[in-house]
Amino acid sequence: MNKKDKFKYNYVGNSIPRIDAHSKVTGRTDFIKDIQFPNLLHAKMVLSPHPHAYLRNLDVSKAKRSSGVVSLLTAKDVPHENQIGLIIKDQPLFADEKVRYAGDAVAIIAAETEEEAKNAETKIRFDLKPIRGIYSAEKSFNSKRNFIHPGGNVLSHLKIRRGNHADPFKDADLTVKAYLKTPHQEHAYLETLGTVVVPHKDGSVTIYGSIQCPYYVQRSVSEVLGIKYNKVKIVQAATGGAFGGKEDVPSEICSRVALVAVITGRPVRLIMGRAEDAIYSSKRHPFEMHYKLGAKKNGKLVGVVAEQYAAAGAYATLSPVVMFRAVVHAAGPYLIPNVRVDTYACYTNHPPSGAFRGFGAPQSAFGIERTMDLLADELGMDPIELREKNILREGKRTVTNQLLSRSVGLPETLKIVKESSLLKSRKRKKQKSRYVEGVGTACIHYGNTLGAMGWYLDAAGAHVQVHRDGSISVAVGITELGQGSGTTLVQMAADAFGVQTERIRVLEVDTSYVPDSGPTVASRSTIMSGNAILNAAEQLRPQLSKAAGRLLKIAPSKVVFRDDRAYTTAGKRKSVTFDAVAENAFLNNEKLAAAGWWVAPYSQWDIKTGMGSTYFAYSFAAHAVKVRVDTLTGKAEVLEVVAAHDVGRAINPEGVRAQAEGGIVQGIGYALYEDLQFKDGILMNPYFSNYILPYPEETPKIITHIVEEIGPDGPYGAKSMGEPPIIPIGAAVVSAVSNALGFQFLEMPLTPERILRGIGVLKNG
Amino acid sequence: MHKYNISLEVNGVKYYKTVDSRQRLLDFIRDDLRLTGTKEACGEGECGSCAIIMDGKALNSCLILAVEADAAKITTIEGLEINGELDSIQQGFVDEHGVQCGFCIPGFIMTARAALNSNPDLKSSEIRSVVAGNLCRCTGYVKIFKSIEKALRLEKKR
C-alpha cells in the first residue's frame, strides 16, 4: 500500500452503525411517495395487454374525456424524440407501430387523482393484430423469419477465443457436457418504481425519484424533452431497494412523466403498483446454456466450450453490457488454456431483461460451476479438490489472458470453505430416509466496477466542502440504495481528514452538485466515490495544514490531523481543534471546497478474441451450502451457508456481512422459490402472493468469513462487495440438492415439482 | 360512496375525522394524518410493510378499512420514540446493522413491538415466527433477527 496506509484509521475497518439507521427506524426517511408536492397531478402508464402485435389503432378519445383527466399522451404527442435506449436506440418512448411485450408502454394518463387516472385507463381501446410471440432465447436465435426488430433477433454476440479454440479438447482425457437453464428473476425491491417531476417557468425540470442512476435519467429526459442537460436536475429520493431494477428503468418512466409535466405545467407524480411494476419493469436474463469441459485424468482443465443464449426481452436496454460480464465470467475463476465461449443476447417477447445484482455473472457461475461438479463426478474426484487444482492464483492468467499479479484471495476463500465443519457433513452414499441432506460448493471471481466495455463511463466525482465551523459536506454522484455506501463514505472521509464522523454530512444525490459519475452499478460505490473523496481531501489538506501551521506556529508540512485535532509531528504536545483550524482557514481566505475526481485504471479487450485486461481488480468468493430435501414433497430447505469473501479492505465489516447475507438469501430465492411464470407472454404471477420470495423462516444459518487481499487501486485497499454474494449461491444450492439426491440438477429454480421429476417420483409430461 | 365519522387515538393523539367508506386505514394514516413512516409495498397483506399496532395487535393496515378503526387505539412507527429516546427495538436495529434500504423496517419493528408487548418473555428462538409474515429483500433477515434479539436484552435491562 502507498501513503494512504500510513494513516492510523479510526473508522475504516470498524463496523460503525449506519448513518441512515436512526432516520429509517423512526420512519422519518422520506421515500418518493412520502414527499408532499402542491398542485400534484397523478400519472399512470397504459401498458400493452398483448406480448407481440401490430398496433393498428389506439382509441383514446373516451379516456381523454374521462373525469379528472388533464392530459393523455401517446406516440403521436411526442414533440422530439420517441426513440429511446441507453445503448441501442430500439425502444419507443410510447409504442407506435408494434407492441413487443405485454407491458409495453403505449400511453400515459395524468389526472387529478390516482383513481381518475385508473378509471380513464379502462376506457382505452386497443386495435391489435397479433404476431406469433417468441419466448425462448434459443428459439429466437434460430428463428429465420419472425423478427421482433427489423435488424434480426440477435442483438449482441460476444466471444472468447483462446488457445486451440477450434479443437479445445484435443489433449483432454475426458469431457463432460451439460445443458443448463436459469430463470427470469424479479427484483422485488420493496418500494415500487416512482417519480415526481416538477416543471419550472424557465423550461427546466427537477426530477425526484426512486432512482439508481441519476445521470442516466438526466440524459434520457434531456433527449426526450429536447432541452439541455443543465436544465434537467435529478434529485434522488431515499430509495427502497434497487438491485439493478432501478438502473435504466427510471429513465423511461421519468422521461414520460417529464413530458406530461412540461405539457401541463404542473408537478406530476407516478408511483407504480406492485403488479404493474412487475409487469412493466426489467428482470434478470434467463439463460439457456450448453457447456462442455475437458480435463486430464489428474483433473487439470484442458478446454471449455460454452454457448450462452440470453433472453433479452423486447428491447436491448442493458443487454450488451450484461453480456460482457457474462462472457468474461463464463469460464469461471479457472486456468483453462483452450477456450471457446459464445454469448448471445436475443430479443424475446418478455419485459426487457436488464440489470440485476450479478449482471449475467450468476448465470455464468451456474453454467461453469455445475459443469465442474459433473466433471468431478466423472473423474471420481472431490469437487473442491478439482477446483483447487484449477483456480486462479497470484501470477496466473484468466481465460481472457489477463495476468493477475496481486490481490487474488480465491485460494484462501476456498480453503476456509473446505475446512469448515459444514463440508465434513458431505454425504458420499445414497441416503434412504424421507429427509436427505446434501452439501454443495461453488466459487467465483468478480470483475470490479464497469470493466473494459464500460471504461469510458468509469469515473466519479465528489464535491467536498469544509465549512467555517468545522463541519464538512460531502456530495457524490453515486446513490445509496440500501447497500450502505453512505456510511462507508463517511468513514473514509472522516479518516481522510482525521476527524470524527459527526462532522460529516453526505448530501442527497443531486446531478447539479457533482459531474456525471456514471451509474451506481457494478459494485462500484465504495471504490469510485471513496477514491473521489480521497482526491478531494488531498486537495484541501494543504490549506488546512497552512491554517493549522499558523495556529501551532510550525511549518505546514509538520502538521498531522488525527482524532479531530491538528498535531505537530514532532512533539504531539501541541494541538488545536479542527474547529479552530477551519475558522482560521476561513478568515485567511483559504479555498475550502474541492472537486474530487477519480478514473478507474484503464482496461481494454479485443472484441474479436475476447482477450484483454477486462477488469482492473477482482473480488473472489467461495460458498458452501447444506440442504435438507423432503423426498416425499420435493421441498428443499437450506440449513446452513458458509461464505468466504475476498473484498479487499473491509471498510465496515458488519456492512460486508450484511451484503453477504442479503445476497445469499436473494440467491436462495433464485435457486429454490422464485419462479416467474409467463404463459404465452403474459406474466402469471406479478403479486407477492404468487411470486414466492424468501421469508424470514427460509433464512438459514449464515457464517460469513471476510478475506482481505488488499486491492491496490481501491480506497484504503477496498474491492467490490455488493454483487459477489449472489453469484455462487445458486450453483452451490443446486449442487447441495444434487448431492443430497444423487442426481445432477441443471435447471433453476428447484421447485418441488422439478425435484420430484428429477428423482423420478413425477414423470415428465 | 358513503362518508363516516370516526374517532380514534393514534400515537396518543385523539382524532375526529370523516372518512370515505372505501378508504383503507393505510391511506388514512399516510394521507389524512400525514404519518408516512407506515409503508405500502404490496397492498395485499403479503409483506407486512404497513404493519401498525391496533388495540394491541400488529395488523396490516392495507387490509383494514379506516372505518374499522373507529374507537381504536393505534400506534404507528412515529409513536415509538419517546422524548428523543428510541424504543428498544428501534435501538436494536441501529446497533445490529438491521437496516439497509429501510422500507420494510417500520413494519418489522411494529410487528416485533406488538409481540413483545403481549409477551415480555419472548424468547429469541421465537423471533422468526413472530416476523414470519414480514418481507425484506435487502438483509437476508439475519441481522433483523439479531436486532430483535438485542431489543430483548435491552428490554430486560430497562
Interface residues (C-beta under 8 A of the other chain):
Chain A: S15 P17 R18 D20 A21 H22 K24 V25 T26 G27 R28 T29 D30 F31 K33 D34 Q36 H187 A188 Y189 L190 E191 T192 A238 T239 G240 G241 F243 G273 R274 L481 G482 Q483 G484 E654 G655 R657 A658 A660 E661 G662 G663 I664 V665 Q666 Y687 F688 S689 L693 P694 Y695 P696 E697 T699 I702
Chain B: R30 R34 L35 T36 G37 T38 K39 E40 A41 C42 G43 E44 E46 C47 S49 T76 I77 E78 L80 E81 L86 Q90 F93 V94 D95 H97 G98 V99 Q100 C101 G102 F103 C104 I105 P106 I109 R128 S129 V131 A132 G133 N134 L135 C136 R137 C138 T139 G140 Y141 V142 K143 I144 F145
